[in-house]
Amino acid sequence: MGFAVVFYRPNAPADSDGNGDSIVKNVGENVGENVGENVGENVGENLNEPQKKIIELMAKNAAISAEGIAEIIGITPRHVERNIGILKKAGLIERRGGAKGGHWVVKTQIT
């Protein structure tokens, strides 16, 4: 069996029926309002040096492997894979095809 915890915020503004539904609705309406407005404008500012080098190498050689990147930039293949995961999640790179015959697609240019 488990237990439940309920938090009450006594000073929270209530809506007309007092249950707070309109607050949640208003938050939901504004989410994403400015998303994408500045996307890509400052790409590279929040990337570390290995991530920038990984993108640069993938742009030059779309078939490069994590092991190949690791040898060139001097970090372990595991660190390369971790950084690739971060770059994929950020939408900056994409892998098309399989591990052996696939290639990297760089979706942004690093300056």
DSSP file (Angstrom, degrees, kcal/mol; ACC not computed):
  #  RESIDUE AA STRUCTURE BP1 BP2  ACC     N-H-->O    O-->H-N    N-H-->O    O-->H-N    TCO  KAPPA ALPHA  PHI   PSI    X-CA   Y-CA   Z-CA
    1    1 A M              0   0    0      0, 0.0     2,-0.2     0, 0.0     0, 0.0   0.000 360.0 360.0 360.0 160.3    0.0    0.0    0.0
    2    2 A G        -     0   0    0      0, 0.0     2,-0.3     0, 0.0     0, 0.0  -0.541 360.0-125.6-126.3-167.9    1.1    3.6   -0.5
    3    3 A F        -     0   0    0     -2,-0.2     2,-0.4     2,-0.0     0, 0.0  -0.936  12.2-135.3-141.3 163.8    0.2    7.0    0.8
    4    4 A A        -     0   0    0     -2,-0.3     2,-0.5     2,-0.0     0, 0.0  -0.940   7.3-154.4-124.1 145.0   -0.8   10.3   -0.7
    5    5 A V        -     0   0    0     -2,-0.4     2,-0.5     2,-0.0    -2,-0.0  -0.980   8.5-165.7-119.4 129.2    0.4   13.8    0.2
    6    6 A V        -     0   0    0     -2,-0.5     2,-0.4     2,-0.0    -2,-0.0  -0.968   5.1-157.0-118.5 126.2   -1.9   16.8   -0.5
    7    7 A F        -     0   0    0     -2,-0.5     2,-0.4     2,-0.0    -2,-0.0  -0.854   5.0-163.1-103.2 136.0   -0.4   20.3   -0.5
    8    8 A Y        -     0   0    0     -2,-0.4    -2,-0.0     0, 0.0     0, 0.0  -0.951   8.8-158.8-116.5 137.2   -2.6   23.3    0.1
    9    9 A R    >   -     0   0    0     -2,-0.4     3,-1.6     1,-0.1    -2,-0.0  -0.909   6.8-166.8-114.6 102.3   -1.6   26.8   -0.7
   10   10 A P  T 3  S+     0   0    0      0, 0.0    -1,-0.1     0, 0.0     0, 0.0   0.757  83.7  48.0 -64.9 -26.6   -3.9   29.0    1.5
   11   11 A N  T 3  S+     0   0    0      2,-0.1     3,-0.0     3,-0.0    -2,-0.0   0.301  80.5 123.2 -98.6  10.9   -3.0   32.3   -0.3
   12   12 A A    <   -     0   0    0     -3,-1.6     2,-0.1     1,-0.1    -3,-0.0  -0.508  69.8-110.6 -72.3 136.5   -3.5   31.0   -3.9
   13   13 A P        -     0   0    0      0, 0.0     2,-0.3     0, 0.0    10,-0.1  -0.426  35.0-146.9 -66.1 140.4   -6.1   33.0   -5.9
   14   14 A A        -     0   0    0     -2,-0.1     2,-0.1     1,-0.1     5,-0.0  -0.724   4.9-127.4-106.8 157.0   -9.2   31.0   -6.6
   15   15 A D    >   -     0   0    0     -2,-0.3     3,-1.3     1,-0.0    -1,-0.1  -0.213  48.9 -74.5 -89.3-170.6  -11.5   31.0   -9.6
   16   16 A S  T 3  S+     0   0    0      1,-0.3    -2,-0.0     2,-0.1    -1,-0.0   0.820 134.5  40.1 -60.3 -34.7  -15.3   31.5   -9.4
   17   17 A D  T 3  S-     0   0    0      0, 0.0    -1,-0.3     0, 0.0    -3,-0.0   0.468 109.5-122.7 -96.0   0.4  -16.0   28.0   -8.2
   18   18 A G  S <  S+     0   0    0     -3,-1.3    -2,-0.1     1,-0.1     0, 0.0   0.485  84.2 104.0  82.5   3.1  -13.0   28.0   -5.8
   19   19 A N  S    S-     0   0    0     -5,-0.0    -1,-0.1     0, 0.0    -3,-0.1   0.543  84.2-121.8 -99.5  -4.4  -11.2   25.0   -7.1
   20   20 A G    >>  +     0   0    0      3,-0.0     4,-1.5     1,-0.0     3,-0.6   0.535  68.0 133.4  84.1   6.4   -8.4   26.7   -9.0
   21   21 A D  H 3>  +     0   0    0      1,-0.2     4,-2.3     2,-0.2     5,-0.1   0.862  69.4  55.4 -59.3 -36.8   -9.2   25.1  -12.4
   22   22 A S  H 3> S+     0   0    0      1,-0.2     4,-2.7     2,-0.2    -1,-0.2   0.821 102.5  56.7 -69.4 -28.2   -8.9   28.5  -14.3
   23   23 A I  H <> S+     0   0    0     -3,-0.6     4,-2.1     2,-0.2    -1,-0.2   0.946 109.9  44.3 -64.3 -47.7   -5.4   29.0  -12.9
   24   24 A V  H  X S+     0   0    0     -4,-1.5     4,-2.3     1,-0.2    -2,-0.2   0.902 113.6  51.7 -62.8 -41.4   -4.3   25.7  -14.4
   25   25 A K  H  X S+     0   0    0     -4,-2.3     4,-2.0     1,-0.2    -2,-0.2   0.925 109.3  49.2 -62.3 -45.6   -6.1   26.6  -17.6
   26   26 A N  H  X S+     0   0    0     -4,-2.7     4,-1.4     1,-0.2    -1,-0.2   0.880 110.5  50.5 -64.0 -38.0   -4.5   30.0  -18.0
   27   27 A V  H  X S+     0   0    0     -4,-2.1     4,-1.1     1,-0.2     3,-0.4   0.942 110.9  49.6 -63.4 -46.1   -1.1   28.5  -17.4
   28   28 A G  H  < S+     0   0    0     -4,-2.3    -2,-0.2     1,-0.2    -1,-0.2   0.828 106.7  55.7 -61.8 -33.8   -1.7   25.9  -20.1
   29   29 A E  H  < S+     0   0    0     -4,-2.0    -1,-0.2     1,-0.2    -2,-0.2   0.845 110.9  43.8 -68.4 -33.4   -2.9   28.5  -22.5
   30   30 A N  H >< S+     0   0    0     -4,-1.4     3,-1.9    -3,-0.4     4,-0.3   0.608  85.1 109.2 -90.5 -12.2    0.3   30.5  -22.3
   31   31 A V  T 3< S+     0   0    0     -4,-1.1    -3,-0.0     1,-0.3    -4,-0.0  -0.461  89.9  13.2 -65.9 130.5    2.7   27.6  -22.4
   32   32 A G  T 3  S+     0   0    0     -2,-0.2     3,-0.4     1,-0.0    -1,-0.3   0.465  86.3 126.8  85.9   0.6    4.5   27.7  -25.7
   33   33 A E  S <  S+     0   0    0     -3,-1.9    -2,-0.1     1,-0.2    -3,-0.0   0.904  88.7  21.2 -58.8 -42.9    3.4   31.2  -26.6
   34   34 A N  S >  S+     0   0    0     -4,-0.3     3,-1.8     2,-0.1     4,-0.4   0.270  92.0 131.2-108.8  10.2    7.0   32.3  -27.2
   35   35 A V  T 3  S+     0   0    0     -3,-0.4    -4,-0.0     1,-0.3     0, 0.0  -0.423  76.8  16.8 -65.7 134.6    8.6   28.9  -27.8
   36   36 A G  T 3  S+     0   0    0     -2,-0.1     3,-0.3     1,-0.0    -1,-0.3   0.304  90.6 113.6  89.3 -10.1   10.6   28.9  -30.9
   37   37 A E  S <  S+     0   0    0     -3,-1.8    -2,-0.1     1,-0.2    -3,-0.0   0.910  94.4  17.6 -61.9 -43.1   10.9   32.7  -31.1
   38   38 A N  S >> S+     0   0    0     -4,-0.4     3,-1.8     2,-0.0     4,-0.6   0.183  89.5 140.4-114.4  16.1   14.6   32.8  -30.4
   39   39 A V  T 34 S+     0   0    0     -3,-0.3    -4,-0.0     1,-0.3     0, 0.0  -0.385  76.3  11.7 -63.7 133.5   15.4   29.2  -31.2
   40   40 A G  T >4 S+     0   0    0     -2,-0.1     3,-0.7     1,-0.0    -1,-0.3   0.223  98.6 104.7  86.8 -15.2   18.7   28.9  -33.1
   41   41 A E  T <4 S+     0   0    0     -3,-1.8    -2,-0.1     1,-0.2    -1,-0.0   0.909  94.4  22.1 -66.2 -41.6   19.7   32.5  -32.4
   42   42 A N  T >< S+     0   0    0     -4,-0.6     3,-2.0     2,-0.0     4,-0.4  -0.039  83.8 153.5-117.3  30.8   22.2   31.7  -29.8
   43   43 A V  T <   +     0   0    0     -3,-0.7    68,-0.4     1,-0.3    66,-0.0  -0.377  67.7  29.6 -61.2 134.7   23.1   28.1  -30.7
   44   44 A G  T >  S+     0   0    0     66,-0.1     3,-0.6    67,-0.1    -1,-0.3   0.056  92.7  94.4 103.4 -24.5   26.6   27.3  -29.5
   45   45 A E  T <  S+     0   0    0     -3,-2.0    -2,-0.1     1,-0.2    -3,-0.0   0.845  93.1  38.6 -68.1 -31.9   26.6   29.6  -26.6
   46   46 A N  T 3  S+     0   0    0     -4,-0.4     2,-0.3     2,-0.1    -1,-0.2   0.335  96.7 101.1-101.2   6.6   25.5   26.9  -24.2
   47   47 A L    <   -     0   0    0     -3,-0.6     2,-0.1     1,-0.0    40,-0.0  -0.685  68.3-130.0 -91.8 144.6   27.5   24.1  -25.7
   48   48 A N     >  -     0   0    0     -2,-0.3     4,-2.1     1,-0.1     5,-0.2  -0.387  33.5 -97.5 -83.0 171.7   30.8   22.9  -24.2
   49   49 A E  H  > S+     0   0    0      1,-0.2     4,-2.5     2,-0.2     5,-0.2   0.904 122.2  51.2 -60.7 -45.6   33.9   22.6  -26.3
   50   50 A P  H  > S+     0   0    0      0, 0.0     4,-2.5     0, 0.0    -1,-0.2   0.907 110.3  50.7 -59.2 -38.7   33.6   18.8  -26.9
   51   51 A Q  H  > S+     0   0    0      2,-0.2     4,-2.2     1,-0.2    -2,-0.2   0.903 110.5  48.7 -64.6 -40.6   30.0   19.3  -28.1
   52   52 A K  H  X S+     0   0    0     -4,-2.1     4,-2.3     1,-0.2    -1,-0.2   0.914 113.0  47.8 -63.7 -42.1   31.1   22.0  -30.5
   53   53 A K  H  X S+     0   0    0     -4,-2.5     4,-2.8     2,-0.2    -2,-0.2   0.881 109.1  53.9 -66.8 -37.8   33.9   19.8  -31.8
   54   54 A I  H  X S+     0   0    0     -4,-2.5     4,-2.4    -5,-0.2    -2,-0.2   0.937 110.6  45.9 -61.2 -47.2   31.5   16.9  -32.2
   55   55 A I  H  X S+     0   0    0     -4,-2.2     4,-2.2     1,-0.2    -2,-0.2   0.916 112.8  51.0 -62.2 -42.8   29.1   19.0  -34.3
   56   56 A E  H  X S+     0   0    0     -4,-2.3     4,-1.6     1,-0.2    -2,-0.2   0.923 111.9  46.4 -61.0 -45.4   32.0   20.3  -36.4
   57   57 A L  H  X S+     0   0    0     -4,-2.8     4,-2.4     1,-0.2    -1,-0.2   0.883 111.9  50.8 -65.7 -38.9   33.3   16.8  -37.1
   58   58 A M  H  < S+     0   0    0     -4,-2.4    -1,-0.2     1,-0.2    -2,-0.2   0.856 107.8  53.3 -67.4 -34.2   29.9   15.5  -38.0
   59   59 A A  H  < S+     0   0    0     -4,-2.2     3,-0.3    -5,-0.2    -1,-0.2   0.861 114.1  42.4 -67.3 -34.8   29.3   18.3  -40.4
   60   60 A K  H  < S+     0   0    0     -4,-1.6     2,-0.3     1,-0.3    -2,-0.2   0.841 131.7  20.5 -78.7 -34.9   32.6   17.5  -42.1
   61   61 A N    ><  -     0   0    0     -4,-2.4     3,-1.7    -5,-0.1    -1,-0.3  -0.834  62.5-172.7-141.0  97.1   32.1   13.7  -42.1
   62   62 A A  T 3  S+     0   0    0     -2,-0.3    42,-2.9     1,-0.3    -1,-0.1   0.670  86.6  55.4 -66.2 -17.3   28.5   12.5  -41.7
   63   63 A A  T 3  S+     0   0    0     40,-0.2    -1,-0.3     2,-0.0    -5,-0.1   0.354  77.8 131.0 -97.1   6.0   29.6    8.9  -41.4
   64   64 A I    <   -     0   0    0     -3,-1.7     2,-0.2    -7,-0.2    40,-0.0  -0.268  49.0-136.4 -64.3 144.7   32.0    9.4  -38.5
   65   65 A S     >  -     0   0    0      1,-0.1     4,-2.4     0, 0.0     5,-0.2  -0.531  21.4-111.8 -97.6 165.8   31.7    7.1  -35.4
   66   66 A A  H  > S+     0   0    0      1,-0.2     4,-2.5     2,-0.2     5,-0.1   0.876 121.2  52.6 -61.7 -37.3   31.8    7.9  -31.7
   67   67 A E  H  > S+     0   0    0      2,-0.2     4,-2.2     1,-0.2    -1,-0.2   0.908 108.7  49.4 -65.3 -41.4   35.1    6.1  -31.6
   68   68 A G  H  > S+     0   0    0      2,-0.2     4,-1.9     1,-0.2    -2,-0.2   0.904 112.0  48.0 -63.3 -42.2   36.5    8.2  -34.4
   69   69 A I  H  X S+     0   0    0     -4,-2.4     4,-2.8     1,-0.2     5,-0.3   0.922 109.8  53.5 -62.9 -44.4   35.3   11.4  -32.7
   70   70 A A  H  X>S+     0   0    0     -4,-2.5     4,-1.6     1,-0.2     5,-1.1   0.899 109.0  48.6 -59.2 -42.8   36.9   10.2  -29.4
   71   71 A E  H  <5S+     0   0    0     -4,-2.2    -1,-0.2     1,-0.2    -2,-0.2   0.907 113.9  46.4 -64.1 -41.5   40.3    9.6  -31.0
   72   72 A I  H  <5S+     0   0    0     -4,-1.9    -2,-0.2     1,-0.2    -1,-0.2   0.925 121.5  33.4 -69.7 -45.5   40.3   13.0  -32.7
   73   73 A I  H  <5S-     0   0    0     -4,-2.8    -1,-0.2    -5,-0.1    -2,-0.2   0.552 106.8-119.8 -94.9  -5.9   39.2   15.2  -29.8
   74   74 A G  T  <5S+     0   0    0     -4,-1.6     2,-0.3    -5,-0.3    -3,-0.2   0.828  70.2 114.2  79.0  33.1   40.9   13.2  -27.1
   75   75 A I  S   <S-     0   0    0     -5,-1.1    -1,-0.3    -6,-0.2    -2,-0.1  -0.843  71.9 -85.2-125.0 169.4   38.0   12.1  -24.9
   76   76 A T     >  -     0   0    0     -2,-0.3     4,-2.0     1,-0.1     3,-0.3  -0.344  33.1-118.3 -72.7 153.4   36.6    8.6  -24.2
   77   77 A P  H  > S+     0   0    0      0, 0.0     4,-2.7     0, 0.0     5,-0.2   0.854 116.0  58.4 -57.6 -33.5   34.0    7.1  -26.5
   78   78 A R  H  > S+     0   0    0      2,-0.2     4,-2.3     1,-0.2     5,-0.1   0.905 105.4  48.2 -63.9 -40.9   31.6    7.1  -23.5
   79   79 A H  H  > S+     0   0    0     -3,-0.3     4,-2.4     2,-0.2    -1,-0.2   0.882 110.8  51.7 -66.4 -37.0   31.9   10.8  -23.1
   80   80 A V  H  X S+     0   0    0     -4,-2.0     4,-2.6     2,-0.2    -2,-0.2   0.945 110.3  48.4 -61.9 -47.4   31.3   11.3  -26.8
   81   81 A E  H  X S+     0   0    0     -4,-2.7     4,-2.1     1,-0.2    -2,-0.2   0.886 110.7  51.1 -61.5 -39.7   28.2    9.1  -26.6
   82   82 A R  H  X S+     0   0    0     -4,-2.3     4,-1.8     2,-0.2    -1,-0.2   0.928 112.4  46.0 -63.0 -45.1   26.9   11.1  -23.6
   83   83 A N  H  X S+     0   0    0     -4,-2.4     4,-2.5     1,-0.2    -2,-0.2   0.869 109.5  54.5 -67.2 -36.2   27.5   14.4  -25.5
   84   84 A I  H  X S+     0   0    0     -4,-2.6     4,-2.7     2,-0.2    -1,-0.2   0.911 106.6  52.6 -61.7 -41.4   25.8   13.0  -28.6
   85   85 A G  H  X S+     0   0    0     -4,-2.1     4,-2.4     2,-0.2    -2,-0.2   0.900 109.9  48.1 -60.0 -41.3   22.8   12.2  -26.5
   86   86 A I  H  X S+     0   0    0     -4,-1.8     4,-1.9     2,-0.2    -2,-0.2   0.917 112.6  48.2 -64.9 -43.9   22.7   15.7  -25.2
   87   87 A L  H  <>S+     0   0    0     -4,-2.5     5,-2.4     2,-0.2     6,-0.9   0.877 112.2  49.3 -66.3 -38.0   23.0   17.1  -28.8
   88   88 A K  H ><5S+     0   0    0     -4,-2.7     3,-1.5     1,-0.2    -2,-0.2   0.938 110.3  50.3 -63.9 -46.7   20.2   14.8  -30.0
   89   89 A K  H 3<5S+     0   0    0     -4,-2.4    -2,-0.2     1,-0.3    -1,-0.2   0.848 108.6  52.6 -61.3 -34.5   17.9   15.8  -27.2
   90   90 A A  T 3<5S-     0   0    0     -4,-1.9    -1,-0.3    -5,-0.2    -2,-0.2   0.558 114.5-120.0 -77.6  -7.7   18.5   19.5  -28.0
   91   91 A G  T < 5S+     0   0    0     -3,-1.5    -3,-0.2    -4,-0.4    -2,-0.1   0.699  80.4 120.0  78.8  18.9   17.6   18.8  -31.6
   92   92 A L  S   <S+     0   0    0     -5,-2.4    15,-2.8    -6,-0.2    16,-0.6   0.743  76.3  21.6 -88.7 -25.0   21.0   19.9  -32.9
   93   93 A I  E     -A  106   0A   0     -6,-0.9     2,-0.3    13,-0.2    13,-0.2  -0.925  63.4-164.4-137.3 163.2   21.9   16.6  -34.6
   94   94 A E  E     -A  105   0A   0     11,-1.7    11,-3.0    -2,-0.3     2,-0.6  -0.993  16.1-135.7-148.1 143.9   20.0   13.5  -35.8
   95   95 A R  E     -A  104   0A   0     -2,-0.3     2,-0.5     9,-0.2     9,-0.2  -0.902  20.4-169.0-102.6 125.1   21.1   10.0  -36.7
   96   96 A R  E     +A  103   0A   0      7,-2.9     7,-2.9    -2,-0.6     2,-0.1  -0.954  53.6   3.8-114.8 132.4   19.6    8.6  -39.9
   97   97 A G  S    S-     0   0    0     -2,-0.5     5,-0.2     5,-0.3    -2,-0.0  -0.317  99.6 -39.4  89.2-176.4   20.0    5.0  -40.8
   98   98 A G     >  -     0   0    0     -2,-0.1     4,-1.6     1,-0.1    -2,-0.1  -0.099  59.2 -97.0 -80.3 178.1   21.5    2.2  -38.8
   99   99 A A  T  4 S+     0   0    0      2,-0.2    -1,-0.1     1,-0.2    -3,-0.0   0.855 121.8  35.1 -64.9 -35.9   24.6    2.1  -36.7
  100  100 A K  T  4 S+     0   0    0      1,-0.1    -1,-0.2     3,-0.0    -3,-0.0   0.892 132.2  24.0 -87.7 -43.3   26.8    0.7  -39.5
  101  101 A G  T  4 S+     0   0    0      2,-0.1    -2,-0.2     0, 0.0    -1,-0.1   0.355 100.8 101.1-108.4   6.6   25.4    2.3  -42.6
  102  102 A G     <  -     0   0    0     -4,-1.6     2,-0.3    -5,-0.2    -5,-0.3  -0.109  52.7-147.9 -84.9-176.3   23.8    5.4  -41.2
  103  103 A H  E     -A   96   0A   0     -7,-2.9    -7,-2.9   -40,-0.0     2,-0.3  -0.974  17.1-107.0-149.5 162.1   24.9    9.0  -41.1
  104  104 A W  E     -A   95   0A   0    -42,-2.9     2,-0.5    -2,-0.3    -9,-0.2  -0.700  20.3-156.3 -92.3 141.3   24.7   12.1  -39.0
  105  105 A V  E     -A   94   0A   0    -11,-3.0   -11,-1.7    -2,-0.3     2,-0.6  -0.978   8.4-152.3-116.4 118.6   22.5   15.1  -39.9
  106  106 A V  E     -A   93   0A   0     -2,-0.5   -13,-0.2   -13,-0.2   -14,-0.1  -0.818   8.4-170.6 -91.8 121.3   23.7   18.4  -38.3
  107  107 A K        +     0   0    0    -15,-2.8     2,-0.3    -2,-0.6   -14,-0.2   0.393  65.4  38.0 -94.2   2.2   20.7   20.7  -38.0
  108  108 A T  S    S-     0   0    0    -16,-0.6     2,-0.5   -53,-0.1   -68,-0.0  -0.977  72.8-124.4-148.6 158.5   22.6   23.8  -37.0
  109  109 A Q        -     0   0    0     -2,-0.3     2,-0.5   -66,-0.0   -66,-0.1  -0.916  20.6-145.8-106.7 132.9   25.8   25.6  -37.8
  110  110 A I              0   0    0     -2,-0.5   -66,-0.1     1,-0.1    -2,-0.0  -0.849 360.0 360.0 -97.9 128.1   28.2   26.4  -34.9
  111  111 A T              0   0    0     -2,-0.5    -1,-0.1   -68,-0.4   -67,-0.1   0.435 360.0 360.0-101.7 360.0   30.0   29.7  -35.3
